[in-house]
Amino acid sequence: RLEGEGISCTVVDLRTTSPLDRETVLETAAETGRVVVVDEAHPRCSVATDIAALIAQEAFDSLEAPVRMVTAPHAPVPFSPALEDLYIPSADRIAEAVREVHGHGRR
């Protein structure tokens, strides 16, 4: 879908978070200049916030746009399966975040 809009993405699928592959995360952030971090956890005290903080601290000068996080809402997980689907980051929410960082600063 994004490729059809002329947006190319690099996906870093971290296999472990401890130890975190800092080198790959920072190299990719520096190469692309734009980062969207996706995590099914809450937006506070999560792997997403750790990665966003790492990039902000170590690769800030390489960024062309603010780091964007796509996470579950800061709310309890719903019991209903229909609501669970809305709770977890979806392809549409991820694509929208990618469009936002891709378009940041471009006119």
MMTF fields as JSON, N, C-alpha, C and O atoms, coordinates in Angstrom:
{
  "mmtfVersion": "1.0.0",
  "mmtfProducer": "UNKNOWN",
  "numBonds": 427,
  "numAtoms": 428,
  "numGroups": 107,
  "numChains": 1,
  "numModels": 1,
  "chainsPerModel": [1],
  "groupsPerChain": [107],
  "chainIdList": ["A"],
  "bondAtomList": [4, 2, 8, 6, 12, 10, 16, 14, 20, 18, 24, 22, 28, 26, 32, 30, 36, 34, 40, 38, 44, 42, 48, 46, 52, 50, 56, 54, 60, 58, 64, 62, 68, 66, 72, 70, 76, 74, 80, 78, 84, 82, 88, 86, 92, 90, 96, 94, 100, 98, 104, 102, 108, 106, 112, 110, 116, 114, 120, 118, 124, 122, 128, 126, 132, 130, 136, 134, 140, 138, 144, 142, 148, 146, 152, 150, 156, 154, 160, 158, 164, 162, 168, 166, 172, 170, 176, 174, 180, 178, 184, 182, 188, 186, 192, 190, 196, 194, 200, 198, 204, 202, 208, 206, 212, 210, 216, 214, 220, 218, 224, 222, 228, 226, 232, 230, 236, 234, 240, 238, 244, 242, 248, 246, 252, 250, 256, 254, 260, 258, 264, 262, 268, 266, 272, 270, 276, 274, 280, 278, 284, 282, 288, 286, 292, 290, 296, 294, 300, 298, 304, 302, 308, 306, 312, 310, 316, 314, 320, 318, 324, 322, 328, 326, 332, 330, 336, 334, 340, 338, 344, 342, 348, 346, 352, 350, 356, 354, 360, 358, 364, 362, 368, 366, 372, 370, 376, 374, 380, 378, 384, 382, 388, 386, 392, 390, 396, 394, 400, 398, 404, 402, 408, 406, 412, 410, 416, 414, 420, 418, 424, 422],
  "bondOrderList": [1, 1, 1, 1, 1, 1, 1, 1, 1, 1, 1, 1, 1, 1, 1, 1, 1, 1, 1, 1, 1, 1, 1, 1, 1, 1, 1, 1, 1, 1, 1, 1, 1, 1, 1, 1, 1, 1, 1, 1, 1, 1, 1, 1, 1, 1, 1, 1, 1, 1, 1, 1, 1, 1, 1, 1, 1, 1, 1, 1, 1, 1, 1, 1, 1, 1, 1, 1, 1, 1, 1, 1, 1, 1, 1, 1, 1, 1, 1, 1, 1, 1, 1, 1, 1, 1, 1, 1, 1, 1, 1, 1, 1, 1, 1, 1, 1, 1, 1, 1, 1, 1, 1, 1, 1, 1],
  "groupList": [{"groupName": "ARG", "atomNameList": ["N", "CA", "C", "O"], "elementList": ["N", "C", "C", "O"], "formalChargeList": [0, 0, 0, 0], "bondAtomList": [1, 0, 2, 1, 3, 2], "bondOrderList": [1, 1, 2], "singleLetterCode": "R", "chemCompType": "L-PEPTIDE LINKING"}, {"groupName": "LEU", "atomNameList": ["N", "CA", "C", "O"], "elementList": ["N", "C", "C", "O"], "formalChargeList": [0, 0, 0, 0], "bondAtomList": [1, 0, 2, 1, 3, 2], "bondOrderList": [1, 1, 2], "singleLetterCode": "L", "chemCompType": "L-PEPTIDE LINKING"}, {"groupName": "GLU", "atomNameList": ["N", "CA", "C", "O"], "elementList": ["N", "C", "C", "O"], "formalChargeList": [0, 0, 0, 0], "bondAtomList": [1, 0, 2, 1, 3, 2], "bondOrderList": [1, 1, 2], "singleLetterCode": "E", "chemCompType": "L-PEPTIDE LINKING"}, {"groupName": "GLY", "atomNameList": ["N", "CA", "C", "O"], "elementList": ["N", "C", "C", "O"], "formalChargeList": [0, 0, 0, 0], "bondAtomList": [1, 0, 2, 1, 3, 2], "bondOrderList": [1, 1, 2], "singleLetterCode": "G", "chemCompType": "PEPTIDE LINKING"}, {"groupName": "ILE", "atomNameList": ["N", "CA", "C", "O"], "elementList": ["N", "C", "C", "O"], "formalChargeList": [0, 0, 0, 0], "bondAtomList": [1, 0, 2, 1, 3, 2], "bondOrderList": [1, 1, 2], "singleLetterCode": "I", "chemCompType": "L-PEPTIDE LINKING"}, {"groupName": "SER", "atomNameList": ["N", "CA", "C", "O"], "elementList": ["N", "C", "C", "O"], "formalChargeList": [0, 0, 0, 0], "bondAtomList": [1, 0, 2, 1, 3, 2], "bondOrderList": [1, 1, 2], "singleLetterCode": "S", "chemCompType": "L-PEPTIDE LINKING"}, {"groupName": "CYS", "atomNameList": ["N", "CA", "C", "O"], "elementList": ["N", "C", "C", "O"], "formalChargeList": [0, 0, 0, 0], "bondAtomList": [1, 0, 2, 1, 3, 2], "bondOrderList": [1, 1, 2], "singleLetterCode": "C", "chemCompType": "L-PEPTIDE LINKING"}, {"groupName": "THR", "atomNameList": ["N", "CA", "C", "O"], "elementList": ["N", "C", "C", "O"], "formalChargeList": [0, 0, 0, 0], "bondAtomList": [1, 0, 2, 1, 3, 2], "bondOrderList": [1, 1, 2], "singleLetterCode": "T", "chemCompType": "L-PEPTIDE LINKING"}, {"groupName": "VAL", "atomNameList": ["N", "CA", "C", "O"], "elementList": ["N", "C", "C", "O"], "formalChargeList": [0, 0, 0, 0], "bondAtomList": [1, 0, 2, 1, 3, 2], "bondOrderList": [1, 1, 2], "singleLetterCode": "V", "chemCompType": "L-PEPTIDE LINKING"}, {"groupName": "ASP", "atomNameList": ["N", "CA", "C", "O"], "elementList": ["N", "C", "C", "O"], "formalChargeList": [0, 0, 0, 0], "bondAtomList": [1, 0, 2, 1, 3, 2], "bondOrderList": [1, 1, 2], "singleLetterCode": "D", "chemCompType": "L-PEPTIDE LINKING"}, {"groupName": "PRO", "atomNameList": ["N", "CA", "C", "O"], "elementList": ["N", "C", "C", "O"], "formalChargeList": [0, 0, 0, 0], "bondAtomList": [1, 0, 2, 1, 3, 2], "bondOrderList": [1, 1, 2], "singleLetterCode": "P", "chemCompType": "L-PEPTIDE LINKING"}, {"groupName": "ALA", "atomNameList": ["N", "CA", "C", "O"], "elementList": ["N", "C", "C", "O"], "formalChargeList": [0, 0, 0, 0], "bondAtomList": [1, 0, 2, 1, 3, 2], "bondOrderList": [1, 1, 2], "singleLetterCode": "A", "chemCompType": "L-PEPTIDE LINKING"}, {"groupName": "HIS", "atomNameList": ["N", "CA", "C", "O"], "elementList": ["N", "C", "C", "O"], "formalChargeList": [0, 0, 0, 0], "bondAtomList": [1, 0, 2, 1, 3, 2], "bondOrderList": [1, 1, 2], "singleLetterCode": "H", "chemCompType": "L-PEPTIDE LINKING"}, {"groupName": "GLN", "atomNameList": ["N", "CA", "C", "O"], "elementList": ["N", "C", "C", "O"], "formalChargeList": [0, 0, 0, 0], "bondAtomList": [1, 0, 2, 1, 3, 2], "bondOrderList": [1, 1, 2], "singleLetterCode": "Q", "chemCompType": "L-PEPTIDE LINKING"}, {"groupName": "PHE", "atomNameList": ["N", "CA", "C", "O"], "elementList": ["N", "C", "C", "O"], "formalChargeList": [0, 0, 0, 0], "bondAtomList": [1, 0, 2, 1, 3, 2], "bondOrderList": [1, 1, 2], "singleLetterCode": "F", "chemCompType": "L-PEPTIDE LINKING"}, {"groupName": "MET", "atomNameList": ["N", "CA", "C", "O"], "elementList": ["N", "C", "C", "O"], "formalChargeList": [0, 0, 0, 0], "bondAtomList": [1, 0, 2, 1, 3, 2], "bondOrderList": [1, 1, 2], "singleLetterCode": "M", "chemCompType": "L-PEPTIDE LINKING"}, {"groupName": "TYR", "atomNameList": ["N", "CA", "C", "O"], "elementList": ["N", "C", "C", "O"], "formalChargeList": [0, 0, 0, 0], "bondAtomList": [1, 0, 2, 1, 3, 2], "bondOrderList": [1, 1, 2], "singleLetterCode": "Y", "chemCompType": "L-PEPTIDE LINKING"}],
  "groupTypeList": [0, 1, 2, 3, 2, 3, 4, 5, 6, 7, 8, 8, 9, 1, 0, 7, 7, 5, 10, 1, 9, 0, 2, 7, 8, 1, 2, 7, 11, 11, 2, 7, 3, 0, 8, 8, 8, 8, 9, 2, 11, 12, 10, 0, 6, 5, 8, 11, 7, 9, 4, 11, 11, 1, 4, 11, 13, 2, 11, 14, 9, 5, 1, 2, 11, 10, 8, 0, 15, 8, 7, 11, 10, 12, 11, 10, 8, 10, 14, 5, 10, 11, 1, 2, 9, 1, 16, 4, 10, 5, 11, 9, 0, 4, 11, 2, 11, 8, 0, 2, 8, 12, 3, 12, 3, 0, 0],
  "groupIdList": [1, 2, 3, 4, 5, 6, 7, 8, 9, 10, 11, 12, 13, 14, 15, 16, 17, 18, 19, 20, 21, 22, 23, 24, 25, 26, 27, 28, 29, 30, 31, 32, 33, 34, 35, 36, 37, 38, 39, 40, 41, 42, 43, 44, 45, 46, 47, 48, 49, 50, 51, 52, 53, 54, 55, 56, 57, 58, 59, 60, 61, 62, 63, 64, 65, 66, 67, 68, 69, 70, 71, 72, 73, 74, 75, 76, 77, 78, 79, 80, 81, 82, 83, 84, 85, 86, 87, 88, 89, 90, 91, 92, 93, 94, 95, 96, 97, 98, 99, 100, 101, 102, 103, 104, 105, 106, 107],
  "secStructList": [7, 7, 4, 4, 4, 6, 7, 7, 7, 7, 7, 7, 7, 7, 1, 7, 5, 6, 6, 5, 7, 2, 2, 2, 2, 2, 2, 2, 2, 2, 2, 2, 1, 7, 7, 3, 3, 3, 7, 1, 1, 7, 1, 1, 1, 1, 2, 2, 2, 2, 2, 2, 2, 2, 2, 2, 2, 2, 1, 4, 4, 4, 7, 1, 1, 7, 7, 3, 3, 3, 7, 7, 7, 1, 1, 7, 7, 7, 1, 1, 2, 2, 2, 2, 2, 2, 2, 1, 7, 7, 2, 2, 2, 2, 2, 2, 2, 2, 2, 2, 2, 2, 2, 6, 6, 7, 7],
  "xCoordList": [0.83, 0.0, 0.871, 0.676, 1.822, 2.685, 3.614, 3.929, 4.052, 4.931, 4.243, 4.883, 2.941, 2.167, 2.077, 1.771, 2.341, 2.345, 3.754, 3.971, 4.71, 6.088, 6.847, 7.872, 6.358, 7.016, 7.701, 7.053, 9.013, 9.802, 10.086, 10.427, 9.949, 10.143, 11.185, 11.327, 11.899, 12.8, 12.191, 11.879, 12.02, 11.444, 12.554, 13.276, 12.678, 13.611, 12.755, 12.063, 12.808, 12.028, 12.949, 13.673, 12.916, 13.798, 13.395, 12.247, 14.325, 14.048, 14.125, 13.457, 14.94, 15.05, 15.057, 15.441, 14.634, 14.686, 15.691, 16.008, 16.186, 17.228, 18.152, 17.836, 19.269, 19.812, 19.154, 18.788, 19.017, 18.476, 19.587, 20.709, 19.274, 20.248, 20.361, 19.856, 21.025, 21.169, 21.817, 21.401, 22.822, 23.555, 22.635, 22.661, 21.826, 20.905, 19.876, 19.594, 19.316, 18.316, 18.913, 18.312, 20.079, 20.698, 21.176, 21.034, 21.74, 22.173, 20.992, 21.07, 19.906, 18.724, 18.114, 17.705, 18.048, 17.529, 18.384, 17.855, 19.699, 20.6, 20.472, 20.523, 20.307, 20.188, 18.893, 18.888, 17.801, 16.495, 16.111, 15.456, 16.508, 16.173, 14.743, 14.351, 13.971, 12.566, 12.235, 12.574, 11.568, 11.346, 9.914, 9.387, 9.298, 8.023, 8.28, 8.721, 8.004, 8.192, 6.813, 5.922, 6.641, 5.354, 5.508, 6.451, 4.559, 4.596, 3.159, 2.37, 2.818, 1.468, 1.255, 0.13, 2.302, 2.195, 1.673, 1.506, 1.422, 1.009, 2.111, 3.267, 1.776, 2.791, 3.721, 4.68, 3.479, 4.337, 5.157, 4.64, 6.408, 7.288, 7.276, 7.113, 7.448, 7.405, 8.69, 9.54, 8.821, 9.96, 9.932, 10.983, 8.747, 8.639, 9.229, 9.948, 8.933, 9.484, 10.986, 11.708, 11.469, 12.918, 13.62, 14.661, 13.051, 13.655, 13.584, 14.561, 12.44, 12.305, 13.3, 13.905, 13.47, 14.424, 15.854, 16.642, 16.195, 17.529, 17.828, 18.9, 16.885, 17.077, 17.19, 18.04, 16.346, 16.4, 17.736, 18.271, 18.269, 19.53, 20.756, 21.713, 20.732, 21.943, 21.945, 23.012, 20.782, 20.727, 19.911, 19.463, 19.716, 18.854, 19.272, 18.421, 20.568, 21.045, 20.793, 20.836, 20.533, 20.259, 18.787, 18.433, 17.93, 16.485, 16.014, 16.439, 15.126, 14.491, 13.068, 12.421, 12.589, 11.234, 11.239, 12.097, 10.297, 10.207, 9.903, 9.225, 10.403, 10.087, 8.611, 8.113, 7.913, 6.482, 6.279, 6.852, 5.475, 5.163, 3.718, 2.815, 3.518, 2.179, 2.075, 2.74, 1.234, 1.105, -0.367, -1.256, -0.595, -1.948, -2.262, -1.342, -3.535, -3.864, -3.479, -3.325, -3.328, -2.996, -4.289, -4.86, -4.728, -5.996, -5.917, -5.092, -6.758, -6.767, -7.157, -7.903, -6.646, -6.993, -8.466, -8.901, -9.247, -10.671, -10.891, -10.061, -12.011, -12.353, -12.923, -12.686, -13.656, -14.327, -13.32, -12.497, -13.378, -12.475, -12.613, -11.623, -13.818, -14.008, -13.265, -12.68, -13.292, -12.584, -11.077, -10.295, -10.669, -9.239, -8.609, -7.489, -9.332, -8.818, -8.585, -7.67, -9.398, -9.224, -8.108, -7.532, -7.811, -6.829, -5.391, -4.532, -5.152, -3.811, -3.503, -4.395, -2.251, -1.897, -2.258, -1.916, -2.945, -3.392, -2.503, -1.74, -2.623, -1.881, -2.256, -1.398, -3.525, -3.961, -3.311, -2.863, -3.259, -2.625, -1.128, -0.56, -0.5, 0.933, 1.182, 2.082, 0.389, 0.551, 0.346, 1.073, -0.621, -0.865, 0.331, 0.716, 0.913, 2.097, 3.272, 4.013, 3.441, 4.513, 4.287, 5.228, 3.055, 2.755, 3.092, 3.629, 2.772, 3.054, 4.546, 4.963, 5.358, 6.8, 7.421, 8.395, 6.87, 7.382, 7.133, 7.984, 5.976, 5.623, 6.168, 6.117, 6.689, 7.178, 8.329, 9.339, 8.152, 9.204, 9.277, 10.14, 8.399, 8.396, 7.276, 6.127, 7.595, 6.582, 6.811, 6.071],
  "yCoordList": [-1.194, 0.0, 1.252, 2.13, 1.354, 2.536, 2.613, 3.701, 1.454, 1.432, 2.056, 2.734, 1.825, 2.419, 3.93, 4.6, 4.474, 5.92, 6.493, 7.676, 5.647, 6.105, 6.166, 6.842, 5.47, 5.464, 4.114, 3.067, 4.159, 2.957, 2.844, 3.836, 1.654, 1.451, 0.375, -0.58, 0.551, -0.467, -0.959, -0.159, -2.264, -2.834, -3.514, -4.363, -3.133, -3.785, -4.586, -4.018, -5.895, -6.789, -7.298, -8.276, -6.636, -7.007, -8.361, -8.555, -9.283, -10.626, -10.664, -11.472, -9.789, -9.706, -8.241, -7.368, -7.993, -6.623, -6.5, -5.4, -7.648, -7.643, -8.821, -9.948, -8.591, -7.274, -6.672, -7.382, -5.371, -4.633, -4.445, -4.08, -4.691, -4.51, -3.02, -2.542, -2.314, -0.856, -0.454, 0.518, -1.197, -0.858, -0.836, 0.114, -1.877, -1.937, -0.817, -0.17, -0.586, 0.476, 1.829, 2.583, 2.137, 3.444, 3.594, 4.668, 2.537, 2.595, 2.826, 3.636, 2.117, 2.262, 3.65, 4.25, 4.163, 5.521, 6.538, 7.465, 6.376, 7.311, 7.205, 8.22, 5.994, 5.785, 6.357, 6.969, 6.16, 6.576, 7.993, 8.697, 8.416, 9.756, 9.902, 10.963, 8.843, 8.874, 7.539, 6.479, 7.595, 6.37, 6.301, 7.268, 5.135, 4.802, 3.538, 2.523, 3.607, 2.46, 1.88, 2.598, 0.585, -0.081, -1.073, -1.862, -1.012, -1.89, -2.123, -1.181, -3.365, -3.676, -3.277, -3.335, -2.877, -2.503, -1.075, -0.352, -0.689, 0.679, 1.647, 1.243, 2.905, 3.872, 4.342, 5.062, 3.97, 4.385, 3.193, 2.081, 3.422, 2.372, 1.11, 0.005, 1.274, 0.141, 0.075, 0.961, -0.974, -1.088, 0.063, 0.588, 0.456, 1.569, 2.85, 3.57, 3.138, 4.36, 4.239, 5.223, 3.053, 2.854, 3.083, 3.737, 2.549, 2.706, 4.163, 4.699, 4.803, 6.215, 7.08, 7.988, 6.802, 7.565, 7.324, 8.266, 6.081, 5.762, 6.538, 7.127, 6.536, 7.238, 8.741, 9.399, 9.284, 10.72, 11.107, 12.177, 10.252, 10.556, 10.326, 11.098, 9.278, 8.873, 9.201, 9.225, 9.453, 9.676, 10.909, 11.041, 11.805, 12.966, 13.779, 14.199, 14.001, 14.821, 14.184, 14.872, 12.894, 12.193, 12.232, 11.906, 12.629, 12.583, 13.758, 14.898, 13.447, 14.473, 14.752, 15.685, 13.945, 14.08, 13.519, 12.705, 13.946, 13.376, 11.876, 11.406, 11.145, 9.719, 9.599, 10.303, 8.714, 8.513, 7.113, 6.157, 6.971, 5.661, 5.287, 6.12, 4.032, 3.471, 2.351, 1.322, 2.565, 1.616, 1.375, 1.983, 0.49, 0.342, 1.606, 2.292, 1.931, 3.105, 2.89, 1.757, 3.973, 3.889, 3.595, 4.467, 2.338, 1.897, 0.387, -0.276, -0.158, -1.615, -2.326, -1.786, -3.533, -4.328, -4.701, -5.215, -4.454, -4.794, -6.309, -7.063, -6.726, -8.147, -8.638, -9.782, -7.803, -8.183, -8.355, -7.469, -9.491, -9.678, -8.575, -8.191, -8.071, -6.992, -5.731, -5.032, -5.448, -4.272, -4.508, -3.568, -5.749, -6.064, -5.707, -5.197, -5.977, -5.661, -4.162, -3.755, -3.352, -1.901, -1.425, -0.358, -2.202, -1.842, -2.006, -1.157, -3.094, -3.415, -2.557, -2.318, -2.085, -1.288, -2.025, -3.194, -1.331, -1.924, -1.456, -0.499, -2.148, -1.753, -0.331, 0.428, 0.036, 1.393, 2.446, 3.483, 2.183, 3.148, 3.265, 4.356, 2.143, 2.16, 2.934, 3.772, 2.654, 3.35, 4.853, 5.64, 5.257, 6.685, 7.339, 8.452, 6.667, 7.203, 7.321, 8.303, 6.327, 6.379, 7.556, 8.28, 7.75, 8.903, 10.22, 11.135, 10.313, 11.54, 11.832, 12.958, 10.838, 11.098, 11.265, 12.001, 10.593, 10.742, 12.158, 12.738, 12.703, 14.036, 15.171, 16.326, 14.872, 15.92, 16.683, 16.102, 17.991, 18.845, 18.883, 19.565, 18.172, 18.18, 19.073, 18.932, 19.941, 20.835, 20.943, 21.645],
  "zCoordList": [0.0, 0.0, 0.0, -0.84, 0.919, 0.987, -0.214, -0.696, -0.696, -1.855, -3.067, -3.87, -3.194, -4.273, -4.177, -5.163, -2.991, -2.772, -2.881, -2.621, -3.266, -3.4, -2.089, -1.998, -1.073, 0.236, 0.426, 0.425, 0.588, 0.829, 2.322, 2.966, 2.868, 4.31, 4.574, 3.811, 5.656, 6.177, 7.481, 8.363, 7.606, 8.819, 9.617, 9.096, 10.879, 11.793, 12.766, 13.611, 12.641, 13.495, 14.596, 14.409, 15.731, 16.835, 17.403, 17.802, 17.438, 17.951, 19.469, 20.113, 20.032, 21.487, 21.89, 21.113, 23.092, 23.606, 24.74, 25.191, 25.192, 26.21, 25.936, 26.318, 25.292, 24.984, 23.742, 22.806, 23.759, 22.622, 21.591, 21.941, 20.338, 19.259, 18.941, 17.925, 19.821, 19.713, 18.386, 17.755, 17.975, 16.76, 15.541, 14.759, 15.38, 14.241, 14.31, 13.302, 15.487, 15.653, 15.282, 14.517, 15.812, 15.564, 14.125, 13.539, 13.545, 12.149, 11.217, 10.293, 11.462, 10.613, 10.757, 9.764, 11.975, 12.192, 11.456, 10.843, 11.511, 10.834, 9.315, 8.62, 8.796, 7.352, 6.796, 5.728, 7.513, 6.992, 7.394, 6.626, 8.582, 9.066, 9.557, 10.041, 9.433, 9.845, 10.506, 9.979, 11.668, 12.441, 12.961, 13.51, 12.775, 13.403, 14.22, 13.682, 15.513, 16.405, 16.715, 17.167, 16.472, 16.694, 17.841, 17.882, 18.767, 19.942, 20.403, 20.469, 20.721, 21.198, 22.648, 23.144, 23.328, 24.742, 24.889, 23.907, 26.133, 26.444, 26.022, 25.897, 25.802, 25.372, 26.489, 26.208, 27.719, 28.83, 29.316, 29.421, 29.605, 30.159, 29.302, 29.819, 27.999, 27.083, 26.271, 26.36, 25.488, 24.588, 23.585, 23.217, 23.144, 22.194, 22.772, 22.078, 24.026, 24.624, 24.807, 24.646, 25.14, 25.268, 23.931, 23.877, 22.862, 21.536, 21.087, 20.564, 21.286, 20.909, 21.681, 21.112, 22.968, 23.782, 23.311, 23.222, 23.011, 22.513, 21.234, 21.094, 20.31, 19.041, 19.273, 18.673, 20.134, 20.426, 21.056, 20.766, 21.906, 22.59, 21.714, 21.771, 20.912, 20.195, 18.702, 18.088, 18.106, 16.655, 16.29, 15.151, 17.24, 17.02, 15.797, 15.013, 15.628, 14.513, 13.153, 12.134, 13.122, 11.867, 11.479, 10.346, 12.411, 12.163, 11.312, 11.501, 10.372, 9.55, 10.023, 9.548, 10.953, 11.497, 12.916, 13.258, 13.737, 15.09, 15.035, 14.122, 16.007, 16.12, 16.458, 17.336, 15.767, 15.992, 16.544, 16.021, 17.59, 18.166, 17.847, 17.924, 17.492, 17.315, 18.346, 18.231, 19.348, 20.452, 20.762, 20.166, 21.694, 22.235, 23.023, 23.467, 23.208, 24.015, 25.477, 25.932, 26.188, 27.614, 28.379, 29.033, 28.274, 28.87, 29.065, 28.435, 29.921, 30.096, 28.799, 27.983, 28.625, 27.449, 27.542, 28.572, 26.488, 26.545, 26.515, 26.008, 27.061, 27.121, 25.796, 25.407, 25.116, 23.875, 22.733, 22.5, 22.014, 20.871, 19.817, 19.195, 19.615, 18.639, 19.074, 18.247, 20.363, 20.869, 20.931, 20.788, 21.141, 21.148, 19.807, 19.757, 18.718, 17.385, 17.211, 16.496, 17.853, 17.778, 18.701, 18.487, 19.707, 20.724, 20.212, 20.454, 19.515, 19.024, 17.793, 16.979, 17.64, 16.456, 15.165, 14.984, 14.288, 13.028, 11.876, 12.007, 10.754, 9.557, 9.147, 8.697, 9.296, 8.935, 9.826, 9.337, 11.134, 12.055, 11.793, 11.86, 11.496, 11.194, 9.9, 9.838, 8.872, 7.591, 7.749, 7.143, 8.545, 8.769, 9.457, 9.1, 10.429, 11.114, 10.144, 10.181, 9.281, 8.279, 7.338, 7.014, 6.901, 6.033, 6.727, 6.103, 8.022, 8.776, 8.832, 8.559, 9.181, 9.27, 7.891, 7.734, 6.897, 5.532, 5.017, 4.343, 5.334, 4.854, 5.701, 5.281, 6.886, 7.792, 7.148, 6.753, 7.051, 6.517, 5.003, 4.449, 4.322, 2.849, 2.355, 2.774, 1.514, 0.922, -0.557, -1.246]
}
